[in-house]
């Protein structure tokens, strides 16, 4: 048991820090090594380890990544970024348009894929207009996180929560759509207030104020239409059919990969394999710890002390705090297995979706979207420091979390 607990703690320390101290091992590497170590020391058998991996969640996420990736290779994201960012409007209006775009795209497609595709384009396009990219990148990132909370397919953690609680697409939509939509004006208000008078780039001696906009990838209308139709069919199947969600998503992925115009290799290159491996590793690590009986004992002790995870408000606060320590996906995986499938399930769904989506803007490492926007902006020469991210992210998160708590309380009263 001691080795099991030690391995578990080391994996989650790596998740919290982003790497294994003293080694060049990132979060994905740490979870994979941890899963292998659990098998090697006998904490879990190889057969039990394979069984622990929730293929339904992995299949669902993979299938939706492929569908979302089809929009990348068709040039849809590049076309959208160019059209929105090139509008002749004031910076606050442009920010509002990007926030609505980010929130909407992330609710319908996986938010991390949206961030990967859009961040470099937004940097280049805003710089070409002489605008300060930071408020637009932060607003888009914050909106992607809060907007993705609206639907089951908006983020990986939503898919994990839905699988764990047996929630349908409609269940998610009815408890998370309203606060997700209301979060967007909050994001706009906070970012607009903080960056008033700071919309444009300061002139640096020897450096041109306006840079050349990037060449936008050719927009393939046929492929975009195909991806849009497939996405609409997927959502309709989620809502109106009883077919397994992972089968629907994988079937959609197969349709997108069979193509005479775009190679399957191009589409597959957009899939975040690291995230899939990270989740698979965490399933094994968490299952190994569960076999010790410690998680059940801890949950029982916490409940005796007054911290009841079946209370949506308490679950919301717990998952919000945990998300900013180990990340939103691991946080949901850690807590969801202890939740009931009866009682106020609507409140539990809202707590997990809104807790992870609304709190993850607080710090850079609270979400993959935050990490993506900071790292990709840096690669394009735009530095967003931890302090600057938190300066905007903390008030956005606090305001959105207050909204979420009020909504969860309302769900409890109306249940």
N, C-alpha and C positions, 0 to 999 in steps of 0.2 A: 504493500500500500504506500509506503514511504516514497518509493521510486515513482509510482504513478502520480502522486501529488506533486513531487518535485518536477517531473516532466511537464505536467499540466501548468504549473506556475511559471516555468521557464518559457513555455509557449506564449502565455498571456502577457508576460513581461515583454517579450519580443513584439507582440501585437501593440502594446502600449507605447513602446519606444520607437517602433518602426524597424527595428533590427535587433540581432543578438549582440549584446555588449561585447566588444573585443573582436567581433567577426563580421565579415561582409555577407551576412545572411539576413535577407529581408523577411517581411511578414510571411510571404508564401513559402519561402525556404524553411522558416522556423516551424510552420505548421506541418509541412511534409516530413521534416526530420523528426518532429515530435510524434507524428503518427507511426512512423517506422520504429521509433524508440519504444513506443508503447507495445508494439508487437514483439520487439526483440527481448524486452525484459519480462514478457509474459503477462502484462497488464490486460491484454486482450488477445484473443486468438486471431490468426489471419482470416479465418472464415467469419468470425464475429465482426472483424474490422470491415470487411467487404459489405457485410449486411448492414453495418451502421451507417454507411454512406447512403444518404437519401437520394436515390437515383431520380426520383420524381422532381425534387427541387433542382438538381443539377440539370436534368433534361429540360425542364421548363426554362431555366435561365439560359442555357445554351441555345435552345431554339429561338428565343426572343432576341438574343444577341445577334444571331444570324439575320433575322428579319430586320433588325435595326441597322445592321451592317450594310444591308442592301441599299438603304437610304444614303449611306456614306459613299459607296462606290458609284451610285447613280448621279452623284453631284448635288443631291437635294440639300444637304446641310450647307454646302458652300454657296449654293444659289440663294438659300434663305438668309444666310449671314450677309451676303452681298446686298440683297434687296433691302433688308431691314436697315443695315448700318449705312447705306448710301442715301437714305431718304433725307430730303432737305428740311429737317426739323431741328428744333432746339435740343441741346443735350439732355435736359430733363425728360422731354418727350421721347427722345431716342432711347433713353434708359427704360422708360415705361414699356416701350415696344419690345425691347430685348427681354425684359422681365416676363412679359406675357408670353413671348416666344419660348423662353427657357422653361417656364412652368408648364406650358402646354405640351411641348415636345417631350419633356421628361415624364409627364403623366402617361403619354401614349407609347413611349419608347424607353428603353432602359437609360436612366439618367447619366450613368457613367459613360456610355457610348456617346451620348449627346455632348457631354463635356469634352471628350477626347476630340470629337470632330469639329466643334465650334470654337474652342479656345484659341488656337493659332490664327484662325480666320478673323476673329474679333480683335485680336491684338493688331494684326496688320492693317485691317480696315480702319480702325479708330486712329491709329498712328498716321495713316494716309490723309486723314482729315484734320490732323493737328490736335486731336483730342487726347486727353489723359486716359489710357486704357483701363486703369485700375478700378474706378467706380463702375464701369460697364462690365468688367470681368467679375467683380464681386457681386454686383446685382444679378448677373446671369447665373452665377454659381449658387447664390442663396435661393434664387427662384427655382433652380433645378432641384435643389434639395427639398424645399417645402412643397413645390408643385408635384414632385414625384410621389408624395405621400397620398395623393388622391386615389390612386388605383393600385390594384394588385400587381400590375406589370410595370409600375413606375420605378422600382428599385429591387435589388436582390433581397434586402431584408424584408420587404413586403411579401415577396414570394415565399420566403422561409416562414414568416408569420402565418400566411394563409394556409400553407401545408400543415403547420403544427396545430392550428386551431380548426382546420376543416372549413375555412371561410371561402365563400365564392366571390367571383368578381363583383357581383351586385352587393354582397355584404360589405365589401371594402368601400365601394363607391358611396353607399348611403351613409357611412359613418365618417368618411375622410374627405369627401369632395368639398363640402362647404368650408371647413377650416382651411383646406389647401388653397382654395380660391381667395379667401379673405386674407391669407398670408401675403399674397402678392402686393397689394397696396401698402402693407406694412413694410415690406422690403424696399419698395420704391421710396416711401416717405423717409425712412431712416437714412438710406444711402444718399438721397437728394439733399437732405439736411446737412449731412456730414461733409459732402463735397461741393457745397454751394461756393461758387467763386473759384473752384479748382477743376473745372471741366477741361481746360486746355493745357497742353504741354508747355512747360516753361522753356524759353529759348536758352540753349546751352551754346556758349561760344564755340564756333568751329563745327557745330552739328546742325544740319538742316532741320527746321521745325516739322516739315511735312515729308514723310517718307512715301515711297512708291507703293501703291496697293499691290497685293499679290495677284498673280494670274489665277482667276477662278476656274476651277475644273469644269469641263463641259457638262452642262446639265442635260441628262438623258431623260426626256419626258416619258418615254415608253417604260423604262425600268422603274422610274419613280412611281408611275401609275400602277405598275404591277405590284410594287412593294406596298403601296397604299391600299390596293384592293385586298392583298393578302392580310395586311394588318386589320382591316375592317372585318374580314371574315373571321380572323382569330378572336377578335373582341366579341363578335356576335356569337361565336361558338362557346366562348367562356360564359356568356350571359345566358344563352338560350338552350344550350345542350348539356347533357350529363356526361359527355365524353371526358376522359382523363385530361387534365390541363397539359401535362407534359407531352401527351400524344398529339394534342392540337398544335402545340408549339413546335414539336419536332417535325410534324407533317408540313407545317408552314416553312420551316427551314429547308426541308427537302425540295419544296416547290421553288424556293428562291435559288437554290444551288443548281438546279437543272436549268441551264441558260445557254443560249447560243451567242449572246452578245458580250457577257461578262464572265470571266473565268471563276470557278468556285474558289480557287486559291485567293483571288482578290477579296471575295466576300469573307472567307475564313480568316483572313489576316486582320479583320476588325474585331474578331472574338477575343475577349479578355481571358485567355487561358490561365493566367496567373490567379485570377479570382476564382475560377472553377476549381483549381488545385487547392487553393487556400480553404475553400468551403469543404471540399472532400476531406482534407486533413483534419479540419476542426470537427467534423462529424465523428471521426475515429477517436480523436483526443478526448472529446466530451463523453463519448460512449465508454471509453476506458475508465474515466473518472466515475461515471455513473455506476459502474459495476462495483465500486468500493462502498457504495451506500452513503458516501459523505454528502453529496448534493441534497438528497432527501432529508438527511439529518439537519443540514444547514437551513434549508427552507423551513423545516418544522421549528427549529430554534428561533428563526427570525419571526415566524408567525406568532410564536409564544411571546416574543418581545414586542409585538404590536405591528410588525412590518408584514402585512399580508399582500402577497403579489396577486391575489385574486381580486383585490380592490383596484379598479382601473386607475385611480388617481395616484396611488402608491406605486403601481407598476409603471405608470408614466414617468414619475420622478426617478425611479430606480433605473429604468432603461435609458433615460436621458443622461443621467450621470455616468452610467457604465459605457454608453456610446462614446463619450468624450475621453474615456480611458483606454478602451481596447478596440474601439471602432463599432459602427452600428451593426454590421453583419454578425460579428462574434457575440455582441450583446444580446441580440434577438435569439441566436442559437442557444445561448447559455440559459436564458430565462423561459423561452417558449415551451420547452419540454415539461415544465412544472405547472403549466396552466391548464385549467379544466376546459372541456368542450361544451359545457352547459353553464347556465346562469347568465350573467351579463356579458355574453361573448362579444356583443357590439362594443361595449366599453373597453374590453381587452384588446380588440382589433385596433380601435382608435388609439389606445395607449401606446401600443407598439409602433404603429405607423407614424403617428404624430410625434411620439417621443423621440424616435430616431431621426425623422425627417426635419423636425423643427429645432432640435437641440444641436444638430450636427454642424450648424453654421458658427458655433461659438469659437472653435479653434480650427486651425488648418487640418489637423489629423482627426477631426471628428467624422470625416467622411472621405470616401475616395474622390468625390467631386472636388473637395477642397484641395486635396493633394494634387489632383490633375491640373487644376487651374493655376496653382502656384508654380508647379514644376514646368508646365508647358509655357507659361508666361515668361519664366526665367530663361528658358531656351530661346525665346524670341527677344531677349534683352530687356524685359520688363520685370522689375523686382517688386514683389509684394511681400513685405516682411511679416513675420508673425504678429508684431505689434499692430501693423496696419490692418491685417486681416481681423484681428480680435477687436480692434477699435470699432469696426463696423459690425462684425459678426456677433459680438456679445449683446449689444442692444437689440439687434434683429432677433436673435434667439430668445431673449427674455420676453420681448413683446409677443412673439409668436407662441411661446410656451404658455404665456398667460391666457392667450386666446384659446389654446388647446385645452388647458385645464378647465376653462369656463365651458367649453363645448363638451368635454367628457362629463362634467357635472350635470349638464343639461341632459346628456344621454342617460345618465343614471336616474335622473328624476322622471324622464319620460318613458323609461323601460317598463 
